[in-house]
Each structure stands twice: as C-alpha cells, then as structure tokens.
Amino acid sequence: MRQPLEIIDDDDAQTTAEYALVILGAAAVAGALIAWAGGTDVIKSFFNKIFQQLMGALG
C-alpha cells in the first residue's frame, strides 16, 4: 500500500489536470470559432468554393 506522502508527490494527478485544462481551452476556442462562423456566411462560402473547384477540375 502506498504511503500518504507518496500519493501527494504523485505527478499523475497534475498531468491529468493539465491535460483537462488544455482540452477546456481548445473547446473554448472551437466554440468561439463556431459562434463567429455561424453568424457569417464563411462556412457556406468555403464549401461552395471547394465544390466549384471540384466541379471545375472534373470538367
């Protein structure tokens, strides 16, 4: 069985918390980007441009 001081010195919990904070930060950035893009026609024009290029390449 591990001693209480060994558990406190364990870096696994800190690493897990750091990963969780990075994931939360990435989710916040993604949410802001989606909110911004949803209020504009950026996504629609992006996919339209890709579709037009594909259709032009296929001839």
C-alpha positions in Angstrom: 0.0 0.0 0.0 1.3 3.5 -0.8 2.1 6.0 1.9 0.1 9.3 2.0 3.2 11.3 1.2 3.8 9.2 -1.9 0.3 10.0 -3.1 0.8 13.7 -2.6 4.1 13.7 -4.6 2.5 11.8 -7.4 2.6 13.8 -10.7 -0.1 11.8 -12.4 -2.9 13.9 -11.0 -1.2 17.1 -12.0 -0.6 15.8 -15.5 -4.3 14.9 -15.8 -5.4 18.3 -14.6 -3.1 20.0 -17.1 -4.5 17.9 -20.0 -8.0 18.8 -18.8 -7.2 22.5 -18.9 -5.7 22.3 -22.3 -8.8 20.4 -23.6 -11.1 23.0 -22.0 -9.1 25.8 -23.6 -9.3 24.1 -27.0 -13.0 23.7 -26.6 -13.4 27.3 -25.8 -11.5 28.4 -28.9 -13.5 26.0 -31.0 -16.8 27.2 -29.5 -15.8 30.9 -30.2 -14.9 30.0 -33.8 -18.1 28.1 -34.4 -20.1 31.0 -32.9 -18.3 33.5 -35.2 -18.6 31.4 -38.3 -22.3 30.6 -37.6 -23.1 34.3 -37.6 -21.5 34.8 -41.0 -21.5 33.0 -44.4 -17.9 31.9 -44.0 -18.6 28.2 -43.9 -21.2 28.2 -46.7 -18.9 30.2 -49.0 -15.9 28.0 -48.1 -17.8 24.8 -49.1 -19.2 26.5 -52.2 -15.7 27.4 -53.3 -14.5 23.9 -52.7 -17.4 22.4 -54.6 -16.9 24.8 -57.5 -13.2 23.9 -57.7 -14.0 20.2 -57.7 -16.6 20.6 -60.4 -14.2 22.7 -62.5 -11.5 20.1 -62.1 -13.8 17.3 -63.1 -14.8 19.3 -66.1 
